[in-house]
Amino acid sequence: MMLRWKYLNCFLIFLMVLSCSNKAKNDADTPVSEAVNESAIEEPLGGEAIPVPSPVMVEYEGELLNIFFHPLVAKPEIAFKGKMRNHFLEWFVTADEYKKILHELYIQDYVLVNISEIYEVTIENGKKKIIGKKPLVPEGKKPFILSVDDLNYYEEERENGFVHKLVIDDKGNIAAWTAGGNGGEISYDLDVVTITEDFIKQHPDFSIRGAKGIIALTGYEGVLGWHTHIAYEGTGGRPTDKLNDPEYEEMVEKVTEVVNKLKQLGWVFASHSWGHLNMPKAPMSWFTNDTNRWDREVRPIVGDTDLYIYPFGATLEKHEDKHKILRDRGFVLFFGVGTGYGYRIKPGYMHLDRRNIDGSYLRGAQNLPNRLFDIDKVMDREMRK
């Protein structure tokens, strides 16, 4: 019996030696590069992903870029060939051009920041004091503010190749709706809001702390394509009040849901006046009526805001009587049109210049050394001829 166990142990030892010999041979025959790669793809203990280090955040010391767009041309084959062709060519970009512009800004290390991060309002001796702040951004990135004027979808646009309004789809997402066919058409790549949302989903680092853009609204043809102006009737631009109309109340309720969804996504709202008047030239009675109507018709839908974007970029700093009325309504940030960089602080308010990005910019900035992006990579020359 002892002899049998002795032979059995010897046999087991022989098998172990043979196995180790084969393993050593196989390891020796394996190329070094393959061995390293096998080791590199092993998951960490427990199968947990290795966290990516957070970027180093720094205060931005340069001048803040501020740019704005108008609603996007969804169908340039219509907009650029109709009776308003020159108007749309000059002041608008197409949906495809906007997508390319976002990409160009992204690869040049621009990042979106919320307007609320560049200022603070304090009260000293009973008066408002505005303090400028430097936004925190990842090291090496350049912040910019995005705004969209007249996102009302006016009738002249609805008839010439633009989407018709913003809606909430059956999944609870923001979408654009265009009339036609059976119940209209839902889209997600033809308007500034959904394109921006999609781009940030693909490039989360393009938006800092959930920043999106500023939506500047008038009120004379409703809000976001919803015809809340049906509360009025009449001719000659002097309609009568019908604020208690049930249809009006239903329209307000629906568009308010869209506004609240946009706020949840990080969009903020600004006044662009009610009737898009040239404010310095408007008689005082027109100016006050315009301000009152925005407060009555638009503010209840979008909520309180301290942002005022001048129509036509026509500022009121030299018209203290009108400017004070706006400040007394709670506005502290005023936006004009200019180089698009920096701001200046005055007693009780801040003024910012914005750069228009539209057909005129695409045409005029082609050969400028300080252009924001490569025009040739963005402009749809085929549609613009």
C-alpha positions in Angstrom: 0.0 0.0 0.0 2.8 2.4 0.9 4.6 1.6 -2.4 1.4 2.3 -4.3 1.0 5.8 -2.7 4.7 6.5 -3.4 4.2 5.9 -7.2 1.0 7.9 -7.2 2.7 10.9 -5.6 5.6 10.7 -8.1 3.1 10.7 -11.0 1.3 13.8 -9.6 4.6 15.6 -9.2 5.4 14.7 -12.8 2.2 16.2 -14.1 2.7 19.4 -12.1 6.2 19.9 -13.6 4.9 19.2 -17.1 2.1 21.8 -16.6 4.5 24.5 -15.4 6.9 23.7 -18.2 4.1 24.2 -20.8 2.9 27.5 -19.1 6.5 28.9 -19.2 6.8 27.9 -22.9 3.5 29.6 -23.7 4.5 32.8 -21.8 7.8 32.9 -23.6 6.1 32.6 -27.0 3.6 35.4 -26.2 4.8 38.8 -27.7 5.4 41.5 -25.1 2.9 43.9 -26.7 0.1 41.4 -26.5 0.9 40.7 -22.8 0.8 44.4 -22.0 -2.5 44.9 -23.8 -4.1 42.0 -21.9 -3.0 43.5 -18.7 -4.2 47.0 -19.7 -7.8 45.9 -20.4 -8.3 44.2 -17.1 -11.0 45.8 -15.1 -10.2 47.2 -11.6 -11.0 45.1 -8.6 -14.7 44.9 -8.1 -15.4 45.9 -11.7 -15.7 49.6 -10.9 -14.7 52.2 -13.5 -11.7 54.4 -12.8 -13.0 58.0 -12.2 -11.9 60.6 -14.7 -10.1 63.5 -12.8 -12.2 66.7 -12.6 -10.8 69.6 -14.7 -9.0 72.3 -12.8 -11.3 75.3 -12.5 -10.0 78.8 -12.7 -11.4 82.3 -12.7 -11.4 83.5 -16.3 -9.3 86.7 -16.6 -10.1 87.6 -20.2 -13.0 89.5 -21.7 -16.3 87.6 -21.8 -17.7 86.8 -25.3 -21.4 87.5 -25.8 -23.1 86.4 -29.1 -26.7 86.2 -30.2 -28.8 84.6 -33.0 -32.3 85.0 -34.3 -34.6 81.9 -34.9 -33.0 79.5 -37.4 -34.0 79.1 -41.0 -35.2 75.5 -41.1 -35.8 75.4 -44.9 -33.5 77.8 -46.7 -34.9 76.6 -50.1 -38.0 78.5 -49.0 -36.7 81.4 -47.0 -33.9 82.4 -49.4 -36.1 82.4 -52.5 -39.3 84.2 -51.3 -40.2 87.8 -51.2 -38.4 88.3 -47.9 -35.2 86.7 -49.3 -32.9 89.6 -48.5 -34.2 90.0 -44.9 -33.5 86.3 -44.1 -30.2 86.3 -45.9 -29.0 89.3 -43.9 -30.2 88.6 -40.3 -30.5 84.8 -40.0 -28.4 81.6 -40.2 -29.7 78.2 -41.2 -30.1 75.2 -38.9 -27.2 73.5 -40.6 -25.0 76.6 -40.3 -25.8 76.9 -36.6 -24.8 73.2 -36.0 -21.4 74.0 -37.6 -21.0 77.2 -35.6 -21.5 75.3 -32.4 -18.9 72.8 -33.5 -16.4 75.5 -34.4 -16.8 77.2 -31.1 -16.4 73.9 -29.3 -13.1 73.0 -31.0 -11.8 76.5 -30.2 -12.3 75.8 -26.5 -15.4 78.0 -25.9 -17.8 76.9 -23.2 -21.3 78.1 -22.3 -21.7 79.9 -18.9 -24.9 81.2 -17.3 -25.4 84.9 -17.3 -26.1 84.8 -13.6 -22.5 83.8 -12.9 -21.0 87.1 -14.1 -22.8 89.6 -11.8 -24.2 90.0 -8.3 -26.8 92.5 -7.1 -26.4 94.0 -3.6 -28.2 96.8 -1.8 -26.2 99.6 -0.3 -27.9 102.5 1.4 -31.2 101.5 -0.2 -29.8 101.4 -3.7 -28.9 98.6 -6.0 -25.2 98.0 -6.6 -24.0 95.7 -9.4 -20.8 93.7 -8.9 -19.0 92.0 -11.8 -17.8 88.5 -11.3 -15.3 86.3 -13.1 -16.9 83.0 -14.1 -15.1 79.7 -13.1 -14.2 77.6 -16.1 -12.0 74.6 -16.8 -8.4 75.7 -17.2 -7.7 76.6 -20.9 -11.4 77.2 -21.8 -13.0 80.5 -22.8 -16.5 81.3 -21.6 -19.3 82.8 -23.7 -22.9 83.9 -23.3 -25.5 82.8 -25.8 -28.8 84.6 -26.5 -31.6 84.2 -29.0 -33.7 87.2 -30.0 -37.3 87.1 -31.1 -37.9 83.4 -30.5 -41.5 84.1 -31.0 -41.9 82.6 -34.5 -43.6 85.5 -36.1 -46.1 84.9 -38.9 -43.6 86.2 -41.5 -41.2 83.4 -40.4 -43.8 80.7 -40.2 -44.8 81.4 -43.8 -41.2 81.3 -45.0 -39.4 78.1 -43.9 -39.2 78.3 -40.2 -40.6 76.0 -37.6 -43.9 77.2 -36.1 -43.5 76.8 -32.3 -41.9 75.0 -29.4 -43.8 72.2 -27.8 -43.4 69.3 -25.3 -43.5 65.9 -27.0 -45.2 62.8 -25.8 -42.1 61.8 -23.9 -41.8 65.1 -22.0 -39.0 66.5 -24.2 -38.7 69.9 -25.9 -39.4 69.7 -29.6 -40.3 72.0 -32.5 -43.7 71.7 -34.3 -44.5 72.8 -37.8 -48.0 72.8 -39.2 -48.9 70.5 -42.1 -49.8 67.0 -43.0 -51.7 65.0 -40.4 -51.3 66.8 -37.1 -48.2 68.7 -38.1 -44.5 67.7 -38.0 -42.3 67.3 -34.9 -38.6 67.9 -35.3 -35.5 68.1 -33.1 -32.8 69.5 -35.4 -34.3 72.6 -37.0 -34.5 75.1 -34.2 -31.9 76.7 -31.9 -33.2 75.2 -28.7 -33.3 71.5 -29.7 -30.0 71.7 -31.7 -28.2 73.2 -28.7 -29.7 70.6 -26.3 -28.5 67.8 -28.6 -25.1 69.3 -29.0 -24.6 69.5 -25.3 -25.8 65.9 -24.9 -23.0 64.9 -27.3 -20.5 67.3 -25.7 -21.4 67.7 -22.0 -18.2 69.7 -21.4 -19.5 72.5 -23.7 -21.9 73.6 -21.0 -20.5 74.7 -17.6 -22.8 73.8 -14.6 -25.8 73.3 -16.9 -25.7 76.6 -18.7 -27.8 77.1 -21.9 -28.8 80.5 -23.3 -31.0 83.5 -22.9 -34.3 83.6 -24.8 -35.4 87.2 -25.5 -39.1 87.6 -26.2 -41.4 90.2 -27.4 -45.2 89.8 -27.1 -47.0 91.2 -30.1 -47.4 87.9 -31.8 -47.4 85.7 -28.8 -44.7 83.7 -27.1 -42.5 80.8 -28.5 -45.0 80.4 -31.4 -48.0 80.2 -29.2 -50.5 82.9 -30.2 -51.2 84.4 -26.8 -51.9 87.6 -28.6 -55.4 86.2 -29.4 -56.4 87.9 -26.2 -56.7 91.1 -28.3 -58.8 92.0 -31.3 -59.2 95.1 -33.4 -57.4 96.9 -36.3 -54.6 99.3 -36.7 -52.5 97.7 -34.0 -54.7 99.0 -31.2 -56.6 95.9 -30.1 -59.1 95.7 -27.3 -58.6 93.7 -24.1 -59.9 90.2 -23.9 -57.7 88.8 -21.1 -60.6 86.7 -19.7 -61.1 84.8 -23.0 -61.1 81.0 -22.1 -59.1 80.3 -25.3 -56.5 82.7 -24.3 -56.2 81.2 -20.8 -55.7 77.8 -22.3 -53.0 79.1 -24.6 -51.2 80.7 -21.7 -51.4 77.5 -19.7 -49.8 75.4 -22.5 -47.0 77.8 -23.3 -46.2 78.2 -19.6 -45.6 74.5 -19.5 -43.1 74.9 -22.4 -41.4 77.8 -20.6 -41.1 75.9 -17.3 -39.5 72.9 -19.2 -37.0 75.3 -20.8 -36.1 76.7 -17.4 -35.6 73.2 -16.0 -33.1 72.6 -18.9 -31.1 75.8 -17.9 -32.6 78.4 -20.3 -33.3 81.9 -19.0 -35.6 84.6 -20.3 -35.2 88.3 -21.1 -37.5 91.1 -22.2 -37.1 92.2 -25.8 -39.9 94.8 -25.3 -43.5 94.0 -26.3 -43.6 95.5 -29.8 -39.9 95.6 -30.8 -39.9 99.4 -30.9 -36.8 101.6 -31.5 -36.9 102.8 -27.9 -34.8 106.0 -28.1 -37.1 107.3 -30.9 -40.4 106.0 -29.5 -42.6 108.7 -27.9 -42.8 108.4 -24.2 -46.5 107.3 -24.3 -45.6 104.5 -26.7 -42.7 103.5 -24.6 -44.7 103.2 -21.3 -47.5 101.4 -23.1 -45.0 98.9 -24.5 -43.4 98.3 -21.1 -46.8 97.9 -19.5 -48.0 95.4 -22.1 -44.9 93.2 -21.7 -45.4 93.2 -18.0 -49.0 92.2 -18.4 -48.8 89.7 -21.2 -45.3 88.2 -21.2 -44.0 88.4 -17.7 -46.7 86.2 -16.2 -45.7 83.5 -18.7 -41.9 83.6 -18.4 -41.7 84.9 -14.8 -39.7 87.7 -13.4 -36.4 88.6 -15.1 -33.8 91.3 -14.7 -32.5 91.0 -18.2 -33.5 93.6 -20.9 -32.3 93.2 -24.5 -32.8 96.3 -26.6 -34.6 96.0 -29.9 -32.3 96.8 -32.7 -29.5 97.2 -30.1 -30.8 100.8 -29.7 -29.8 101.7 -26.1 -31.3 104.1 -23.7 -28.3 105.1 -21.6 -28.7 108.7 -23.0 -32.4 108.7 -22.2 -32.5 108.6 -18.4 -36.2 109.1 -18.1 -36.9 105.9 -20.1 -34.0 104.0 -18.7 -35.1 104.7 -15.1 -38.6 103.3 -15.9 -37.0 100.0 -16.9 -34.7 99.9 -13.9 -37.7 100.6 -11.7 -39.4 97.5 -13.3 -36.5 95.4 -12.0 -34.1 95.3 -15.0 -30.4 95.5 -14.1 -28.7 94.0 -17.1 -29.1 95.7 -20.4 -27.8 94.3 -23.7 -26.9 96.3 -26.8 -25.1 95.3 -30.0 -21.4 95.8 -30.6 -18.1 93.9 -30.5 -19.5 91.2 -28.3 -16.8 91.5 -25.6 -16.9 92.8 -22.0 -19.3 94.9 -20.0 -19.4 98.2 -18.1 -21.0 98.8 -14.8 -22.9 102.0 -14.0 -24.8 103.0 -10.9 -27.6 100.5 -10.5 -27.1 98.5 -13.7 -24.7 96.7 -16.1 -24.5 97.2 -19.8 -23.2 94.4 -22.1 -22.5 94.4 -25.9 -23.4 91.4 -27.9 -22.1 90.3 -31.3 -24.7 89.4 -33.9 -24.1 86.1 -35.7 -26.1 86.1 -38.9 -25.8 86.4 -42.6 -24.2 89.9 -42.4 -21.5 88.5 -40.0 -20.9 85.5 -42.3 -20.4 87.8 -45.2 -18.5 90.6 -43.5 -16.2 88.6 -41.3 -14.8 86.2 -44.0 -11.4 88.0 -44.2 -11.2 89.4 -40.7 -8.2 88.0 -38.7 -10.3 88.1 -35.5 -13.3 86.3 -36.8 -14.8 83.8 -34.3 -14.7 80.8 -36.6 -13.8 79.7 -40.1 -16.5 81.1 -42.3 -15.8 78.7 -45.1 -16.5 75.7 -42.8 -19.9 77.2 -41.8 -21.5 79.2 -44.6 -24.0 77.3 -46.8 -22.8 78.9 -50.0 -25.0 76.8 -52.2 -28.2 78.1 -50.6 -26.9 81.6 -50.2 -25.5 81.8 -53.7 
